[in-house]
């Protein structure tokens, strides 16, 4: 009976959708695009690993890879690194989030900005700084401590670098969770005589458990799929992302590289979907809708001072690492002539101008496409009922969950032959940038729409407005904050992406991040540092312009 009712409901939804040809065409086009660029490359990657040259099912290649390569060692190393980084990053992120949301600690805005800095820069900037400070010719190891031939490469340094690069993800997740907890619950516990420690262990921590698990899973997925930092700093500590890259570029073995990339995909996607569909939907917080008092900030010095010192220590480390990159970019010849010079920047603006222009152009193309497409998809998912809705939701999330190295290989395999021949063009890079970040815009738009009463849009429809008018005149203005969030994330990720696009660049189109990787591999660290500084400055300036443009438009609307 239930199955029959479900079929009738779907038939009714389909008939209603056919009566709106514009909406129907929009849904069909978006689903086709998502299947082509989000689902097909992953399936193509899987198909390549389990078939032979004739296209027949053949698992002998998989058996050969497992027996003749260090696959299991790299897999174990990747999982160990991911788990270690996830735990440490979540602890640091929780302390940062608790200090910012629960105490009157001075400098909270500054600490928040410093926690965001690693997100606004290429993923391997911190790795570059580690080499400059602690390498064989490092400023600290060789110049200050007079330690010769210090080996900075390996698990320890890679774990530190990934922790500093990824703890902001845990911080943002946990900050949002802690801010959503009703402060009156903690105040009530204090009123009943509980100590600060008791309130934290019995109230705050249990209520934030969903955020903790969510942060752990997100950081774990990002750590095992990270390519930039391991490529620069892993050394003899083999991980799957670097092995997959080396198999393709060094040994020209696409099947082995595809299999290793797919092996990263499985635990990464498992962690992502657990976070998305299980942890993120569990909540230990009851929102009553009743007005509540402000959170009573902790002022006890024995709590505030240690938290302040901890946040300050992490911040000093971040400033030291980024400051080192800026300093080395101004040095004439690192390790030989440490006098100040703009030689590295002259090289960047002379030889790297093409990559700079390509990066900025492709990012400017991908950013509005990502933001607008994300808002349209979020509008359809939240406000409309249609057959294929679940497929659209899953397809839009897959590229974000898939490791960048796997997505890049998937695009090479999928769009290397007619009828969709994109390899070597700007279109394939733009597509990778758009769909890699799409789910962030979808999530931001969905959260924004869920906070708005649907009756506002229904009133527009009742008054005779069509779907397009309702979306552009009603829904879109209400989603302005989500639009800014989508634009911001899309631009930053487009400018700093490396793993998803390293296989897609060509002689006609190059990117700054790939140029930086090339300079690091060639031990031209001063030039690489200058590239990093220029890239970060471009990102910050663009974000300031974007914020003024979006918020300025919002202010003009309010005045009208």
C-alpha positions in Angstrom: 0.0 0.0 0.0 2.8 2.4 1.0 4.7 1.6 -2.3 1.5 2.3 -4.3 1.0 5.7 -2.6 4.6 6.6 -3.2 4.3 5.8 -6.9 1.1 7.9 -7.1 2.8 10.8 -5.3 5.8 10.7 -7.7 3.4 10.5 -10.7 1.6 13.5 -9.4 4.8 15.5 -8.9 6.0 14.6 -12.4 2.6 15.8 -13.9 2.8 19.0 -12.0 6.4 19.5 -13.2 5.4 19.0 -16.8 2.9 21.9 -16.4 5.9 24.2 -15.7 8.1 23.7 -18.8 10.7 26.3 -17.7 11.3 24.6 -14.3 11.3 21.2 -16.0 13.9 22.2 -18.5 16.0 23.7 -15.7 16.0 20.5 -13.7 16.8 18.3 -16.7 19.7 20.5 -17.8 21.2 20.7 -14.3 20.8 16.9 -13.7 22.5 16.3 -17.1 25.4 18.6 -16.2 25.8 17.0 -12.7 25.8 13.5 -14.1 28.4 14.4 -16.8 30.8 16.3 -14.6 30.3 14.8 -11.1 29.2 11.2 -11.4 30.6 10.1 -14.8 34.3 10.9 -14.0 34.2 8.8 -10.8 32.5 5.9 -12.6 35.1 6.2 -15.4 37.9 6.1 -12.9 36.4 2.9 -11.4 35.9 1.3 -14.8 39.6 2.0 -15.7 40.8 0.1 -12.7 38.8 -3.1 -13.2 39.1 -3.5 -17.0 41.9 -4.4 -19.4 43.0 -2.7 -22.6 40.2 -4.3 -24.6 37.6 -3.0 -22.1 36.7 -6.3 -20.5 36.4 -7.0 -16.8 39.9 -7.9 -15.5 41.0 -7.8 -11.9 44.5 -9.1 -12.5 45.8 -5.5 -12.7 44.5 -4.9 -9.2 46.1 -8.0 -7.9 49.4 -7.0 -9.6 49.3 -3.6 -8.0 48.8 -5.0 -4.6 51.6 -7.5 -4.9 54.2 -5.5 -6.8 53.9 -2.0 -5.3 54.1 -0.6 -1.8 50.3 0.0 -2.0 49.5 -1.3 1.5 52.3 0.7 3.1 51.1 3.9 1.5 47.5 3.1 2.4 48.5 2.5 6.0 50.6 5.7 6.1 47.7 7.7 4.7 45.2 6.4 7.2 47.6 6.8 10.1 48.4 10.4 9.0 44.7 11.2 8.5 43.7 9.9 12.0 46.6 11.7 13.8 45.9 15.0 12.1 42.1 14.7 12.6 42.5 14.2 16.4 45.1 16.9 16.9 43.3 19.4 14.6 40.0 18.8 16.3 41.5 19.4 19.8 43.2 22.7 18.6 40.0 23.7 16.8 37.9 23.0 19.9 40.1 25.0 22.2 40.1 27.9 19.7 36.3 27.8 19.3 35.7 27.5 23.0 37.9 30.4 23.8 36.3 32.6 21.1 32.7 31.7 22.0 32.7 31.2 25.7 35.3 33.6 27.3 36.0 37.3 27.4 39.5 36.6 26.1 41.1 39.7 24.5 41.9 39.8 20.8 39.2 37.3 19.7 38.8 38.9 16.3 42.5 38.7 15.7 42.6 35.1 16.7 39.7 34.3 14.4 41.5 36.0 11.4 44.7 34.1 12.1 42.8 30.8 12.3 41.3 31.6 8.9 44.7 32.5 7.3 45.6 28.9 6.2 42.3 28.7 4.3 43.1 31.8 2.3 46.5 30.5 1.1 47.7 27.6 -1.1 47.8 24.4 0.9 51.6 23.9 0.7 52.7 27.4 2.0 53.2 26.0 5.5 55.3 23.1 4.0 57.5 25.6 2.2 58.0 27.6 5.4 58.9 24.4 7.3 61.7 23.7 4.8 62.9 27.3 5.0 63.0 27.2 8.8 64.0 23.6 9.6 65.5 22.2 6.5 69.2 21.4 5.9 69.8 25.1 5.2 67.1 26.2 7.5 67.1 29.5 9.3 66.6 27.9 12.7 68.4 24.6 12.2 71.5 25.8 10.4 71.8 29.5 11.3 70.6 29.5 14.9 71.1 26.0 16.2 74.1 25.1 13.9 72.5 21.7 13.1 73.8 20.4 9.8 72.0 18.1 7.4 68.8 18.1 9.4 66.1 16.0 7.7 62.8 18.0 7.8 61.0 15.5 5.6 58.8 12.7 6.8 55.8 11.9 9.0 56.5 14.3 11.9 56.8 17.4 9.8 54.0 16.4 7.5 51.7 15.9 10.6 52.6 19.3 12.0 52.0 21.0 8.7 48.7 19.3 7.9 47.5 20.1 11.4 48.2 23.8 11.1 46.7 23.8 7.6 43.5 21.9 8.5 42.6 22.9 12.1 40.7 25.9 10.7 38.2 23.5 9.3 37.6 22.0 12.7 37.5 25.4 14.3 34.8 26.7 12.0 32.7 23.6 12.4 33.0 23.6 16.2 32.5 27.4 16.5 29.2 27.1 14.8 28.2 24.2 17.0 29.1 26.0 20.2 27.3 29.2 19.1 24.1 27.1 18.6 24.1 25.8 22.1 21.6 27.6 24.3 23.8 29.4 26.9 21.0 29.3 29.5 21.6 25.6 29.9 25.2 26.2 31.1 24.0 29.2 33.2 21.5 27.0 34.9 24.1 24.4 35.7 26.3 27.1 37.2 23.3 28.4 39.3 22.9 25.0 40.8 26.5 25.1 42.1 28.5 23.2 39.4 32.1 24.3 38.8 33.3 25.5 35.5 35.0 22.1 34.9 31.7 20.3 35.8 29.7 22.5 33.5 32.1 21.8 30.6 32.3 18.0 31.1 28.6 17.5 31.8 26.9 20.1 29.6 29.1 21.8 27.0 31.1 18.9 25.8 28.3 16.4 25.5 26.1 18.9 23.6 29.0 19.6 21.2 29.7 15.9 20.5 28.1 16.0 17.0 30.4 18.9 16.1 33.4 17.1 17.4 32.7 14.0 15.3 31.8 16.1 12.3 35.2 18.0 12.6 37.1 14.7 13.0 35.5 13.2 9.8 36.0 16.4 7.7 39.7 16.8 8.7 40.3 13.1 8.2 38.9 13.1 4.7 40.8 16.2 3.8 44.1 14.9 5.3 44.2 11.6 3.5 43.3 13.3 0.2 45.8 16.2 0.5 48.3 16.3 -2.3 50.3 19.6 -2.0 51.8 19.1 1.5 52.8 15.4 1.0 54.3 16.2 -2.4 56.5 18.9 -0.9 57.3 17.4 2.6 56.6 13.6 2.7 60.1 12.5 1.7 60.4 8.7 2.2 57.0 8.6 4.0 54.9 7.4 1.1 51.2 8.3 0.9 48.6 7.3 -1.7 48.0 10.8 -3.2 51.7 11.3 -4.1 52.1 7.7 -5.2 49.1 8.1 -7.6 50.7 11.2 -9.0 54.1 9.6 -9.5 52.6 6.6 -11.2 51.0 8.7 -13.8 53.6 11.4 -14.3 56.8 9.4 -13.6 56.0 5.9 -14.8 53.1 6.8 -17.2 51.0 4.0 -15.6 47.5 5.4 -15.7 45.8 2.3 -14.5 47.9 2.0 -11.3 47.5 5.7 -10.7 43.8 5.5 -11.1 43.6 2.5 -8.7 45.6 4.4 -6.0 43.4 7.5 -6.5 40.3 5.3 -6.1 41.7 3.8 -2.9 41.9 7.3 -1.4 38.4 8.0 -2.6 36.8 5.1 -0.6 37.7 6.2 2.9 37.4 9.9 2.1 33.9 9.5 0.7 32.9 7.2 3.6 34.0 9.8 6.1 32.3 12.6 4.2 28.9 10.8 3.8 29.0 9.7 7.5 29.5 13.3 8.4 26.8 14.5 6.0 24.0 12.0 6.6 24.6 10.8 10.1 26.6 13.1 12.3 25.3 16.4 10.8 21.7 15.3 11.3 22.1 14.3 14.9 21.7 17.1 17.4 21.7 17.2 21.2 20.4 20.8 21.2 16.7 21.7 21.6 15.8 25.0 19.9 12.6 26.2 21.6 12.1 29.4 19.7 11.8 31.3 23.0 14.0 34.3 23.7 17.0 33.4 25.7 19.6 35.5 27.5 23.1 36.2 26.3 25.8 33.7 27.1 27.7 34.7 30.3 31.3 34.9 29.2 33.8 33.2 31.4 36.0 35.8 33.2 37.9 33.5 35.6 41.6 34.2 35.1 42.7 30.7 35.7 40.6 29.7 32.7 41.0 32.7 30.4 44.8 33.0 30.8 45.7 29.4 29.8 43.3 29.6 26.8 44.8 32.9 25.7 48.3 31.5 26.0 47.3 28.5 23.9 45.7 30.5 21.2 48.6 33.0 21.2 51.1 30.1 20.9 49.3 28.7 17.8 49.0 32.1 16.3 52.7 32.9 16.8 53.6 29.7 15.0 51.3 30.6 12.1 52.7 34.1 11.9 56.3 32.8 12.1 55.6 30.4 9.2 53.9 32.9 7.0 56.3 35.6 7.9 59.2 33.4 6.9 57.7 32.9 3.4 57.3 36.7 3.1 60.9 37.3 4.3 62.5 34.7 2.1 60.6 36.1 -0.9 62.6 39.4 -0.3 66.0 37.6 0.0 68.3 37.7 -3.0 69.6 34.1 -2.8 68.3 32.0 0.1 71.1 30.3 2.0 73.8 32.2 0.1 73.1 35.9 -0.1 70.5 36.9 2.5 70.5 40.6 1.6 67.1 42.1 0.7 66.1 42.3 -2.9 63.1 42.4 -5.2 64.8 40.0 -7.6 62.3 37.2 -6.9 59.3 39.4 -7.5 60.9 40.7 -10.7 61.1 37.1 -11.9 57.5 36.4 -10.9 56.1 39.4 -12.7 58.2 38.8 -15.7 58.2 35.0 -16.2 55.0 34.2 -14.1 52.7 36.9 -15.5 51.1 34.4 -17.9 50.3 31.9 -15.1 49.1 34.8 -12.9 46.7 36.0 -15.7 45.5 32.5 -16.4 44.8 31.8 -12.8 42.9 35.1 -12.2 40.9 34.7 -15.4 39.9 31.1 -14.8 39.0 31.9 -11.2 36.9 34.9 -12.2 35.0 32.7 -14.7 34.5 29.8 -12.3 33.5 31.9 -9.3 30.1 33.3 -10.5 29.2 30.0 -12.2 29.8 28.1 -9.0 27.9 30.6 -6.8 24.9 31.0 -9.1 24.6 27.3 -9.9 24.9 26.5 -6.2 22.1 28.9 -5.3 19.9 27.5 -8.1 20.5 23.9 -7.0 19.8 24.8 -3.3 16.6 26.5 -4.3 15.4 23.4 -6.2 16.4 21.1 -3.4 14.8 23.1 -0.6 11.7 24.6 -2.3 10.7 22.1 -5.1 9.6 18.5 -5.2 10.6 16.5 -8.3 11.7 13.1 -9.4 15.5 12.9 -9.3 15.9 15.2 -6.3 18.0 12.8 -4.4 20.3 12.2 -7.4 20.8 16.0 -7.7 21.7 16.3 -4.0 24.2 13.4 -4.1 25.7 14.4 -7.4 26.4 17.9 -6.3 28.3 16.6 -3.2 30.4 13.9 -4.9 33.2 16.2 -6.3 33.7 17.8 -2.8 34.0 14.4 -1.2 36.2 12.9 -3.9 40.0 13.6 -3.3 41.2 16.3 -5.8 43.8 13.9 -7.3 41.1 11.4 -8.1 38.8 14.0 -9.6 41.6 15.3 -11.8 42.4 11.7 -13.1 38.7 11.1 -13.6 38.4 14.2 -15.8 41.5 13.2 -17.8 39.9 9.8 -18.5 36.5 11.1 -19.2 37.1 14.1 -21.4 40.2 13.0 -23.4 38.2 11.8 -26.4 35.2 12.9 -28.5 32.3 13.7 -28.2 33.4 15.6 -25.1 37.0 16.5 -25.8 38.1 19.1 -23.2 41.7 18.0 -22.4 44.1 20.9 -22.9 41.4 23.6 -22.9 40.4 26.2 -20.3 37.0 24.5 -20.1 38.2 21.4 -18.3 40.0 23.5 -15.7 37.0 25.7 -15.2 34.8 22.6 -14.9 37.1 21.1 -12.2 37.1 24.4 -10.3 33.3 24.8 -10.5 32.2 21.3 -9.5 35.0 20.8 -6.9 33.5 23.7 -4.9 29.8 23.5 -5.9 28.6 21.7 -2.8 29.8 24.5 -0.5 27.5 27.0 -2.4 24.7 24.4 -2.3 25.0 23.9 1.4 25.2 27.7 2.2 22.2 28.4 0.0 20.2 25.5 1.5 20.9 26.7 5.1 19.9 30.2 4.1 16.6 29.2 2.5 15.6 26.9 5.4 15.7 30.0 7.7 13.2 31.8 5.4 9.5 31.1 5.6 8.4 29.6 2.3 5.1 31.5 2.5 7.0 34.6 1.3 7.7 32.9 -2.0 4.2 31.3 -2.1 2.7 34.8 -1.9 4.7 35.9 -5.0 3.4 32.8 -6.9 -0.2 33.5 -5.8 0.1 37.1 -7.2 1.0 35.6 -10.6 4.8 35.6 -10.6 6.5 32.7 -12.4 9.3 30.6 -11.0 12.0 32.8 -12.6 10.6 36.0 -11.2 10.0 34.6 -7.8 13.6 33.3 -7.6 15.3 36.5 -8.9 13.0 39.0 -7.1 12.3 37.2 -3.8 14.6 34.2 -3.1 17.9 35.6 -4.5 17.9 38.8 -2.4 17.1 36.7 0.7 20.1 34.5 -0.1 22.5 37.4 -0.3 24.7 36.1 2.6 24.8 32.7 1.0 25.7 34.3 -2.3 28.7 36.1 -0.7 29.7 32.8 1.1 29.5 30.9 -2.2 31.5 33.6 -4.1 34.1 33.8 -1.4 34.6 30.0 -1.1 34.6 29.5 -4.9 37.2 32.3 -5.5 39.6 31.2 -2.8 39.4 27.5 -3.8 39.8 28.4 -7.5 42.9 30.5 -6.8 44.5 28.0 -4.4 43.5 24.6 -5.9 46.3 22.3 -6.9 45.4 18.6 -6.6 42.3 18.7 -8.8 44.0 20.7 -11.6 47.6 19.5 -11.6 46.8 17.0 -14.4 44.6 19.5 -16.3 47.1 22.4 -17.0 48.6 22.6 -20.4 51.0 24.7 -22.5 48.1 27.0 -23.2 46.8 27.3 -19.7 48.9 27.3 -16.5 48.1 28.1 -12.9 50.0 29.8 -10.1 49.7 26.8 -7.7 51.2 24.5 -10.3 54.0 27.0 -11.0 54.7 27.2 -7.3 55.0 23.4 -7.1 57.4 23.4 -10.0 59.6 26.0 -8.3 59.7 24.1 -5.1 60.6 20.8 -6.9 63.4 22.8 -8.6 64.6 24.1 -5.1 64.0 27.7 -6.2 62.4 28.5 -2.8 62.8 32.2 -3.0 60.8 32.4 -6.3 58.3 29.9 -4.9 57.9 32.2 -1.8 57.3 35.2 -4.0 54.7 33.4 -6.0 52.9 32.4 -2.7 52.9 36.0 -1.4 51.6 37.4 -4.7 48.9 34.7 -4.7 47.8 35.5 -1.2 47.7 39.3 -1.9 45.5 38.7 -4.9 43.1 36.6 -2.9 42.9 39.1 0.0 42.4 42.1 -2.4 39.7 40.2 -4.4 37.9 39.2 -1.2 37.8 42.8 0.0 36.4 44.0 -3.4 33.9 41.1 -3.3 32.8 42.0 0.2 32.4 45.7 -0.6 30.4 44.8 -3.8 28.0 42.4 -2.2 27.5 44.2 1.1 27.3 47.6 -0.8 24.5 46.2 -3.0 22.7 45.0 0.1 23.0 48.4 1.8 21.6 50.1 -1.3 18.6 47.7 -1.4 17.9 48.4 2.3 18.0 52.2 1.7 15.5 51.8 -1.1 
